[in-house]
Amino acid sequence: MKKKPKELEIGLVMLEGCRCRCGHEWLPRAKGERPSVCPKCKTPRWDQPKLFERKP
Ligand SMILES: [Zn+2]
């Protein structure tokens, strides 16, 4: 018995978007490619949580 190929979901789908630790969300231009910086706050570590929180 042949395995049925996975059908692509239509309708409302989860898009592969990015969310920065600053809260900004965007869709990267190239699929599967990690954006180098957050377009809003320009941090290169947008996909990593803040290790140290600077206290006022
Ligand atoms: Zn950001």
PDB file of the backbone (N, CA, C, O) and the ligand in Angstrom, with CONECT records:
HET     ZN  A 101       1
ATOM      1  N   MET A   1       0.832  -1.211   0.000  1.00  0.00           N
ATOM      2  CA  MET A   1       0.000   0.000   0.000  1.00  0.00           C
ATOM      3  C   MET A   1       0.864   1.257   0.000  1.00  0.00           C
ATOM      4  O   MET A   1       1.764   1.429   0.821  1.00  0.00           O
ATOM      5  N   LYS A   2       0.557   2.105  -0.934  1.00  0.00           N
ATOM      6  CA  LYS A   2       1.356   3.331  -1.059  1.00  0.00           C
ATOM      7  C   LYS A   2       0.909   4.363  -0.032  1.00  0.00           C
ATOM      8  O   LYS A   2      -0.271   4.506   0.290  1.00  0.00           O
ATOM      9  N   LYS A   3       1.906   5.062   0.457  1.00  0.00           N
ATOM     10  CA  LYS A   3       1.593   6.106   1.437  1.00  0.00           C
ATOM     11  C   LYS A   3       1.069   7.338   0.721  1.00  0.00           C
ATOM     12  O   LYS A   3       1.653   7.799  -0.259  1.00  0.00           O
ATOM     13  N   LYS A   4      -0.006   7.849   1.206  1.00  0.00           N
ATOM     14  CA  LYS A   4      -0.591   9.049   0.592  1.00  0.00           C
ATOM     15  C   LYS A   4       0.255  10.276   0.935  1.00  0.00           C
ATOM     16  O   LYS A   4       0.585  10.506   2.099  1.00  0.00           O
ATOM     17  N   PRO A   5       0.595  11.051  -0.075  1.00  0.00           N
ATOM     18  CA  PRO A   5       1.373  12.268   0.235  1.00  0.00           C
ATOM     19  C   PRO A   5       0.546  13.251   1.031  1.00  0.00           C
ATOM     20  O   PRO A   5      -0.664  13.390   0.847  1.00  0.00           O
ATOM     21  N   LYS A   6       1.235  13.915   1.908  1.00  0.00           N
ATOM     22  CA  LYS A   6       0.543  14.858   2.773  1.00  0.00           C
ATOM     23  C   LYS A   6      -0.051  15.996   1.958  1.00  0.00           C
ATOM     24  O   LYS A   6       0.649  16.675   1.207  1.00  0.00           O
ATOM     25  N   GLU A   7      -1.328  16.188   2.115  1.00  0.00           N
ATOM     26  CA  GLU A   7      -1.961  17.276   1.370  1.00  0.00           C
ATOM     27  C   GLU A   7      -1.718  18.600   2.072  1.00  0.00           C
ATOM     28  O   GLU A   7      -1.682  18.700   3.298  1.00  0.00           O
ATOM     29  N   LEU A   8      -1.556  19.594   1.240  1.00  0.00           N
ATOM     30  CA  LEU A   8      -1.324  20.914   1.807  1.00  0.00           C
ATOM     31  C   LEU A   8      -2.624  21.484   2.343  1.00  0.00           C
ATOM     32  O   LEU A   8      -3.695  21.369   1.746  1.00  0.00           O
ATOM     33  N   GLU A   9      -2.473  22.088   3.468  1.00  0.00           N
ATOM     34  CA  GLU A   9      -3.630  22.691   4.122  1.00  0.00           C
ATOM     35  C   GLU A   9      -4.083  23.935   3.360  1.00  0.00           C
ATOM     36  O   GLU A   9      -3.261  24.748   2.936  1.00  0.00           O
ATOM     37  N   ILE A  10      -5.376  24.073   3.193  1.00  0.00           N
ATOM     38  CA  ILE A  10      -5.845  25.325   2.603  1.00  0.00           C
ATOM     39  C   ILE A  10      -6.686  26.069   3.635  1.00  0.00           C
ATOM     40  O   ILE A  10      -7.104  25.504   4.646  1.00  0.00           O
ATOM     41  N   GLY A  11      -6.916  27.310   3.364  1.00  0.00           N
ATOM     42  CA  GLY A  11      -7.642  28.100   4.329  1.00  0.00           C
ATOM     43  C   GLY A  11      -6.687  28.827   5.247  1.00  0.00           C
ATOM     44  O   GLY A  11      -5.642  29.320   4.824  1.00  0.00           O
ATOM     45  N   LEU A  12      -7.056  28.882   6.480  1.00  0.00           N
ATOM     46  CA  LEU A  12      -6.225  29.583   7.454  1.00  0.00           C
ATOM     47  C   LEU A  12      -5.055  28.687   7.862  1.00  0.00           C
ATOM     48  O   LEU A  12      -5.247  27.616   8.437  1.00  0.00           O
ATOM     49  N   VAL A  13      -3.878  29.133   7.563  1.00  0.00           N
ATOM     50  CA  VAL A  13      -2.700  28.338   7.899  1.00  0.00           C
ATOM     51  C   VAL A  13      -1.735  29.150   8.747  1.00  0.00           C
ATOM     52  O   VAL A  13      -1.756  30.381   8.775  1.00  0.00           O
ATOM     53  N   MET A  14      -0.906  28.411   9.422  1.00  0.00           N
ATOM     54  CA  MET A  14       0.112  29.061  10.231  1.00  0.00           C
ATOM     55  C   MET A  14       1.288  29.385   9.313  1.00  0.00           C
ATOM     56  O   MET A  14       1.900  28.491   8.728  1.00  0.00           O
ATOM     57  N   LEU A  15       1.584  30.638   9.201  1.00  0.00           N
ATOM     58  CA  LEU A  15       2.708  31.029   8.372  1.00  0.00           C
ATOM     59  C   LEU A  15       3.974  31.046   9.208  1.00  0.00           C
ATOM     60  O   LEU A  15       3.972  31.294  10.413  1.00  0.00           O
ATOM     61  N   GLU A  16       5.048  30.768   8.498  1.00  0.00           N
ATOM     62  CA  GLU A  16       6.320  30.766   9.196  1.00  0.00           C
ATOM     63  C   GLU A  16       6.806  32.191   9.357  1.00  0.00           C
ATOM     64  O   GLU A  16       7.520  32.728   8.511  1.00  0.00           O
ATOM     65  N   GLY A  17       6.411  32.772  10.434  1.00  0.00           N
ATOM     66  CA  GLY A  17       6.805  34.136  10.676  1.00  0.00           C
ATOM     67  C   GLY A  17       7.869  34.216  11.752  1.00  0.00           C
ATOM     68  O   GLY A  17       8.251  33.212  12.353  1.00  0.00           O
ATOM     69  N   CYS A  18       8.327  35.407  11.976  1.00  0.00           N
ATOM     70  CA  CYS A  18       9.355  35.610  12.998  1.00  0.00           C
ATOM     71  C   CYS A  18       8.792  36.525  14.077  1.00  0.00           C
ATOM     72  O   CYS A  18       8.024  37.449  13.809  1.00  0.00           O
ATOM     73  N   ARG A  19       9.199  36.235  15.291  1.00  0.00           N
ATOM     74  CA  ARG A  19       8.829  37.123  16.377  1.00  0.00           C
ATOM     75  C   ARG A  19      10.075  37.471  17.153  1.00  0.00           C
ATOM     76  O   ARG A  19      10.794  36.603  17.648  1.00  0.00           O
ATOM     77  N   CYS A  20      10.308  38.749  17.243  1.00  0.00           N
ATOM     78  CA  CYS A  20      11.474  39.224  17.972  1.00  0.00           C
ATOM     79  C   CYS A  20      11.163  39.302  19.465  1.00  0.00           C
ATOM     80  O   CYS A  20      10.006  39.316  19.886  1.00  0.00           O
ATOM     81  N   ARG A  21      12.233  39.351  20.241  1.00  0.00           N
ATOM     82  CA  ARG A  21      12.036  39.490  21.689  1.00  0.00           C
ATOM     83  C   ARG A  21      11.506  40.871  22.044  1.00  0.00           C
ATOM     84  O   ARG A  21      11.072  41.102  23.172  1.00  0.00           O
ATOM     85  N   CYS A  22      11.541  41.800  21.072  1.00  0.00           N
ATOM     86  CA  CYS A  22      10.948  43.119  21.314  1.00  0.00           C
ATOM     87  C   CYS A  22       9.441  43.072  21.084  1.00  0.00           C
ATOM     88  O   CYS A  22       8.732  44.032  21.386  1.00  0.00           O
ATOM     89  N   GLY A  23       8.950  41.942  20.544  1.00  0.00           N
ATOM     90  CA  GLY A  23       7.526  41.806  20.329  1.00  0.00           C
ATOM     91  C   GLY A  23       7.117  41.998  18.878  1.00  0.00           C
ATOM     92  O   GLY A  23       5.974  41.727  18.511  1.00  0.00           O
ATOM     93  N   HIS A  24       8.030  42.456  18.069  1.00  0.00           N
ATOM     94  CA  HIS A  24       7.720  42.694  16.665  1.00  0.00           C
ATOM     95  C   HIS A  24       7.602  41.358  15.921  1.00  0.00           C
ATOM     96  O   HIS A  24       8.395  40.439  16.126  1.00  0.00           O
ATOM     97  N   GLU A  25       6.587  41.282  15.052  1.00  0.00           N
ATOM     98  CA  GLU A  25       6.391  40.084  14.244  1.00  0.00           C
ATOM     99  C   GLU A  25       6.434  40.449  12.776  1.00  0.00           C
ATOM    100  O   GLU A  25       5.904  41.479  12.362  1.00  0.00           O
ATOM    101  N   TRP A  26       7.060  39.607  12.007  1.00  0.00           N
ATOM    102  CA  TRP A  26       7.111  39.864  10.566  1.00  0.00           C
ATOM    103  C   TRP A  26       7.317  38.554   9.825  1.00  0.00           C
ATOM    104  O   TRP A  26       7.673  37.524  10.396  1.00  0.00           O
ATOM    105  N   LEU A  27       7.073  38.647   8.515  1.00  0.00           N
ATOM    106  CA  LEU A  27       7.275  37.483   7.675  1.00  0.00           C
ATOM    107  C   LEU A  27       8.576  37.654   6.902  1.00  0.00           C
ATOM    108  O   LEU A  27       8.771  38.649   6.204  1.00  0.00           O
ATOM    109  N   PRO A  28       9.447  36.689   7.033  1.00  0.00           N
ATOM    110  CA  PRO A  28      10.726  36.808   6.330  1.00  0.00           C
ATOM    111  C   PRO A  28      10.530  36.692   4.822  1.00  0.00           C
ATOM    112  O   PRO A  28       9.618  36.014   4.350  1.00  0.00           O
ATOM    113  N   ARG A  29      11.390  37.357   4.087  1.00  0.00           N
ATOM    114  CA  ARG A  29      11.283  37.355   2.627  1.00  0.00           C
ATOM    115  C   ARG A  29      11.547  35.965   2.066  1.00  0.00           C
ATOM    116  O   ARG A  29      10.780  35.462   1.246  1.00  0.00           O
ATOM    117  N   ALA A  30      12.621  35.357   2.507  1.00  0.00           N
ATOM    118  CA  ALA A  30      12.974  34.033   2.000  1.00  0.00           C
ATOM    119  C   ALA A  30      12.506  32.975   2.984  1.00  0.00           C
ATOM    120  O   ALA A  30      12.773  33.053   4.184  1.00  0.00           O
ATOM    121  N   LYS A  31      11.811  31.996   2.458  1.00  0.00           N
ATOM    122  CA  LYS A  31      11.297  30.939   3.322  1.00  0.00           C
ATOM    123  C   LYS A  31      12.445  30.048   3.797  1.00  0.00           C
ATOM    124  O   LYS A  31      13.299  29.631   3.016  1.00  0.00           O
ATOM    125  N   GLY A  32      12.436  29.782   5.058  1.00  0.00           N
ATOM    126  CA  GLY A  32      13.474  28.916   5.615  1.00  0.00           C
ATOM    127  C   GLY A  32      14.757  29.637   5.909  1.00  0.00           C
ATOM    128  O   GLY A  32      15.709  29.049   6.423  1.00  0.00           O
ATOM    129  N   GLU A  33      14.788  30.914   5.585  1.00  0.00           N
ATOM    130  CA  GLU A  33      16.003  31.657   5.855  1.00  0.00           C
ATOM    131  C   GLU A  33      15.802  32.537   7.072  1.00  0.00           C
ATOM    132  O   GLU A  33      14.814  33.262   7.193  1.00  0.00           O
ATOM    133  N   ARG A  34      16.757  32.451   7.955  1.00  0.00           N
ATOM    134  CA  ARG A  34      16.643  33.242   9.173  1.00  0.00           C
ATOM    135  C   ARG A  34      17.088  34.678   8.907  1.00  0.00           C
ATOM    136  O   ARG A  34      18.207  34.922   8.458  1.00  0.00           O
ATOM    137  N   PRO A  35      16.198  35.615   9.189  1.00  0.00           N
ATOM    138  CA  PRO A  35      16.596  37.012   9.013  1.00  0.00           C
ATOM    139  C   PRO A  35      17.744  37.357   9.951  1.00  0.00           C
ATOM    140  O   PRO A  35      17.797  36.893  11.091  1.00  0.00           O
ATOM    141  N   SER A  36      18.657  38.175   9.453  1.00  0.00           N
ATOM    142  CA  SER A  36      19.835  38.464  10.268  1.00  0.00           C
ATOM    143  C   SER A  36      19.531  39.415  11.402  1.00  0.00           C
ATOM    144  O   SER A  36      20.109  39.313  12.484  1.00  0.00           O
ATOM    145  N   VAL A  37      18.629  40.334  11.155  1.00  0.00           N
ATOM    146  CA  VAL A  37      18.267  41.273  12.206  1.00  0.00           C
ATOM    147  C   VAL A  37      16.763  41.486  12.237  1.00  0.00           C
ATOM    148  O   VAL A  37      16.069  41.251  11.247  1.00  0.00           O
ATOM    149  N   CYS A  38      16.275  41.926  13.364  1.00  0.00           N
ATOM    150  CA  CYS A  38      14.880  42.314  13.473  1.00  0.00           C
ATOM    151  C   CYS A  38      14.710  43.633  12.735  1.00  0.00           C
ATOM    152  O   CYS A  38      15.464  44.574  12.984  1.00  0.00           O
ATOM    153  N   PRO A  39      13.724  43.728  11.819  1.00  0.00           N
ATOM    154  CA  PRO A  39      13.561  44.967  11.064  1.00  0.00           C
ATOM    155  C   PRO A  39      13.165  46.162  11.928  1.00  0.00           C
ATOM    156  O   PRO A  39      13.297  47.312  11.509  1.00  0.00           O
ATOM    157  N   LYS A  40      12.683  45.882  13.124  1.00  0.00           N
ATOM    158  CA  LYS A  40      12.242  46.987  13.971  1.00  0.00           C
ATOM    159  C   LYS A  40      13.348  47.491  14.890  1.00  0.00           C
ATOM    160  O   LYS A  40      13.689  48.673  14.880  1.00  0.00           O
ATOM    161  N   CYS A  41      13.896  46.588  15.673  1.00  0.00           N
ATOM    162  CA  CYS A  41      14.887  47.040  16.652  1.00  0.00           C
ATOM    163  C   CYS A  41      16.320  46.709  16.237  1.00  0.00           C
ATOM    164  O   CYS A  41      17.275  47.056  16.932  1.00  0.00           O
ATOM    165  N   LYS A  42      16.455  46.030  15.092  1.00  0.00           N
ATOM    166  CA  LYS A  42      17.760  45.742  14.478  1.00  0.00           C
ATOM    167  C   LYS A  42      18.670  44.854  15.318  1.00  0.00           C
ATOM    168  O   LYS A  42      19.885  44.852  15.122  1.00  0.00           O
ATOM    169  N   THR A  43      18.095  44.102  16.250  1.00  0.00           N
ATOM    170  CA  THR A  43      18.959  43.222  17.017  1.00  0.00           C
ATOM    171  C   THR A  43      19.240  41.939  16.242  1.00  0.00           C
ATOM    172  O   THR A  43      18.320  41.356  15.667  1.00  0.00           O
ATOM    173  N   PRO A  44      20.485  41.491  16.216  1.00  0.00           N
ATOM    174  CA  PRO A  44      20.787  40.236  15.551  1.00  0.00           C
ATOM    175  C   PRO A  44      20.390  39.024  16.397  1.00  0.00           C
ATOM    176  O   PRO A  44      20.380  37.891  15.916  1.00  0.00           O
ATOM    177  N   ARG A  45      20.071  39.277  17.635  1.00  0.00           N
ATOM    178  CA  ARG A  45      19.680  38.164  18.520  1.00  0.00           C
ATOM    179  C   ARG A  45      18.192  38.198  18.817  1.00  0.00           C
ATOM    180  O   ARG A  45      17.757  37.977  19.947  1.00  0.00           O
ATOM    181  N   TRP A  46      17.426  38.480  17.781  1.00  0.00           N
ATOM    182  CA  TRP A  46      15.976  38.601  17.961  1.00  0.00           C
ATOM    183  C   TRP A  46      15.321  37.278  18.314  1.00  0.00           C
ATOM    184  O   TRP A  46      14.232  37.255  18.888  1.00  0.00           O
ATOM    185  N   ASP A  47      15.979  36.170  17.972  1.00  0.00           N
ATOM    186  CA  ASP A  47      15.382  34.860  18.232  1.00  0.00           C
ATOM    187  C   ASP A  47      15.896  34.225  19.515  1.00  0.00           C
ATOM    188  O   ASP A  47      15.634  33.056  19.796  1.00  0.00           O
ATOM    189  N   GLN A  48      16.625  35.009  20.281  1.00  0.00           N
ATOM    190  CA  GLN A  48      17.106  34.490  21.554  1.00  0.00           C
ATOM    191  C   GLN A  48      16.565  35.340  22.689  1.00  0.00           C
ATOM    192  O   GLN A  48      16.460  36.561  22.569  1.00  0.00           O
ATOM    193  N   PRO A  49      16.227  34.698  23.772  1.00  0.00           N
ATOM    194  CA  PRO A  49      15.724  35.485  24.907  1.00  0.00           C
ATOM    195  C   PRO A  49      16.844  36.309  25.523  1.00  0.00           C
ATOM    196  O   PRO A  49      18.025  35.973  25.437  1.00  0.00           O
ATOM    197  N   LYS A  50      16.428  37.382  26.137  1.00  0.00           N
ATOM    198  CA  LYS A  50      17.402  38.232  26.801  1.00  0.00           C
ATOM    199  C   LYS A  50      18.010  37.500  27.981  1.00  0.00           C
ATOM    200  O   LYS A  50      17.290  36.955  28.818  1.00  0.00           O
ATOM    201  N   LEU A  51      19.308  37.486  28.050  1.00  0.00           N
ATOM    202  CA  LEU A  51      19.969  36.812  29.155  1.00  0.00           C
ATOM    203  C   LEU A  51      20.034  37.713  30.375  1.00  0.00           C
ATOM    204  O   LEU A  51      19.838  37.288  31.513  1.00  0.00           O
ATOM    205  N   PHE A  52      20.312  38.945  30.093  1.00  0.00           N
ATOM    206  CA  PHE A  52      20.420  39.875  31.211  1.00  0.00           C
ATOM    207  C   PHE A  52      19.476  41.049  31.006  1.00  0.00           C
ATOM    208  O   PHE A  52      19.459  41.683  29.951  1.00  0.00           O
ATOM    209  N   GLU A  53      18.735  41.306  31.985  1.00  0.00           N
ATOM    210  CA  GLU A  53      17.822  42.438  31.925  1.00  0.00           C
ATOM    211  C   GLU A  53      18.488  43.605  32.632  1.00  0.00           C
ATOM    212  O   GLU A  53      18.858  43.516  33.802  1.00  0.00           O
ATOM    213  N   ARG A  54      18.629  44.684  31.909  1.00  0.00           N
ATOM    214  CA  ARG A  54      19.276  45.839  32.526  1.00  0.00           C
ATOM    215  C   ARG A  54      18.265  46.529  33.434  1.00  0.00           C
ATOM    216  O   ARG A  54      17.174  46.916  33.014  1.00  0.00           O
ATOM    217  N   LYS A  55      18.659  46.663  34.657  1.00  0.00           N
ATOM    218  CA  LYS A  55      17.738  47.285  35.616  1.00  0.00           C
ATOM    219  C   LYS A  55      17.979  48.772  35.693  1.00  0.00           C
ATOM    220  O   LYS A  55      19.121  49.232  35.682  1.00  0.00           O
ATOM    221  N   PRO A  56      16.907  49.514  35.769  1.00  0.00           N
ATOM    222  CA  PRO A  56      17.058  50.978  35.813  1.00  0.00           C
ATOM    223  C   PRO A  56      17.653  51.475  37.130  1.00  0.00           C
ATOM    224  O   PRO A  56      17.837  52.679  37.309  1.00  0.00           O
TER     225      PRO A  56
HETATM  226 ZN    ZN A 101      12.973  43.505  17.548  1.00  0.00          ZN2+
END
